[in-house]
Every structure is written in structure tokens, then in C-alpha cells.
């Protein structure tokens, strides 16, 4: 079995991706000095920060097995507990965990805003405050972000999920509103994913989400063929990587599209 430190891996990948300086890679996540210490294996850092650094370099962290110190392992467990508590609709314990959640770095701050938005969305159904917290999360790690300047940023899967979640809330908040703005934003995100997400698994995961959201907009406009095409492309990426991740939402939408296209039930997904 071959072992490599996280620091060595980051250095190796930065060199392969010519032109990515420590300052550019660390921007919004940590200082360039902290990244230097991480690359020299002088600083034990949060697994989520490492995931985001690797994702910004086009590497799927899912392919790695890591040995964590006890305090870092506890952080992973706290995040798992928080996410499960929110998805089970247990507001009081979720709010307590969020209140106690430590904020030591920009990544911690981003995650706290992200999970507060999740609580507001899933439990309180407060779309306005959920969107506000997601924008805070976006601007912590991508300061000054606009869709016009998206190509100037290195964006991790986690950060792209924050952007897609914002568009999802906007779509659901006013279902009868014209969705041209959201459609434009999702197309920009899809172009970015196709251009910069070079790891096939990371591309498949985030593309499936983006395709599903954009397909929903086309479906609402009655453009069923375009909606089906997007869903099928999203499904193909997941199939190619033998991933069940996000297949059910895509399949459910494809069934609805098929009904509107007059596809016979026996031929439906």
C-alpha cells in the first residue's frame, strides 16, 4: 500500500495545475501561510478544508483514505450529527448544535451559514432567510462573487453546491415567476462544471444536481425534450461512474417528463 501525506499531495497537484499559486488556491479558505504549513505537514487541519482544497484542484477526496486525529474525527462526527438532525426535522437539537459549533476558520464559518440555511429551508420553510445565509456562505469563501466573474474563482464541489442551493430556493420561492435569471445562472454553473471539474466522479455528482435544477426550469416552461436531454446526460455521468447518488430525483423528473411527452407507462423509466 502506498502512503502519501496530504501536504505532499497538495504540492504535487498544484504543480500539475500550472499557474495555481498558494494564494489563489487558498483564497477565501485560509491564508497562504496556513496553506504553506499544511503543505509542509506542519498543521493538522479540518478534513472539510482539505476536501475543498482538493476539489478546487480537481481531485475527488472520496478516493482517499485518511487517518484523523481525535479532535478532527470529532468534528466529522459533529457535522454528521448536525446534518442528520436537520434532515429528521429535529429543530431544537439542530439549533443547539449550530449554536455550539466552533468557528475557527473561514471554512467553519461557511459551513455554519450553510447548515443554518439548511435548517431554515428544511424545517422552518423560511426561504428568504435561508437564501440570505447561503449568500453569506458563498461570500465567505468566494468574496465578492458574481456570476460575471465566476471564471476568476477556483470553486470546489462544496462551494458549487452552495450556488446551486441558492438557485433551487429562488426557483421554489416563486414558482409562477419567470425563471430566465435562474436559467442563466444555472447555464453558467453548468459551463463552469464542464470546463473546470476534471475529475469524472466530482463532475458527475455536481453535474447531476445542476442538470436536475435546469431541467426543472425547462419542464416548467413546457420544454420537455430539453428537460429530458439534461436528465439523461446527468444520469449517464452517474451510470458511467457506478454512482446511485442523486439518481432518484432525476428518475422521478424523467417519469413526469415522459408522461407529458406521451411515453407509454411500460416504456417509462
Phi, psi and omega in degrees: 000135183263130179252143175214140179283157178300320180300313179297322180295317180296316178299313181300317182288324177297322180290325178292324178269081187302138177094355179266104180278168175300321181298316182292317182293321186275348187308120178088341180263313181199179177282158176298327178294319177296319178298321176302316180294322178296316180294333178271005181058036178257359186219120177274113187243170183301133177303328179293321177296318177299316178304314183290323176297315180295317179297322177296334178268003177085023181246133176280120178291344180296339182278354186255146169250126185238148174260121185252145170289162188303316183292326178289323177296322178297323178297319178298317180295320179298316180296316178301315180297316181299312182296318179294321180296319178294313183292339175273358176078021181268090190293311186301308179294326178295316179296323179295314180299318179298319181296324182272352187295126183287140178243095183254333185223173175299325180295319175300316181297315178301313183296321180296316176298318181300315182283331173296320176298320179297317178298313181297325181283307187283325185258309184276342184057031179263089187294324183295311181289328176297315179296320179300315180292326176294322177296322175300316180299316180299314187282345175293311184263346175230070186303134178075018186298137166220158179293334178293333183251017187303325184286355176271355183254148163269120187242126177277169176301318180301316181291323177294324176299323177297317179296316181294324178296322176298316180293324178298315179296318180298320179295318186277336183295316180233080186299335183267356182283149174299134187256027183296323179294311180297321179296318178296317179296317181293324176296320178297316178298318181295319177297319178296315180300314181296326185277320192247342179272089189274339176284126188298320181292314179297320178298313183299317182298307187281329177296320180301318179294314182295317180298319180297315180295315181293323177297324178298321179294313178298322178299316181295335179272355182085010179269075189288327181294314179296321179298316180295320180300316179296315179299317181295323178293319176297317179296321183297319178297319178293318180297317182299330180258013180047052181244130176273348181311122173066014179288324184296314176300320178296315180296319179299318178292322179296324177296315179296319178297316180301320178299319180287335177274356178079022178288129182298142182308323182290343178256002183280155175300000000 
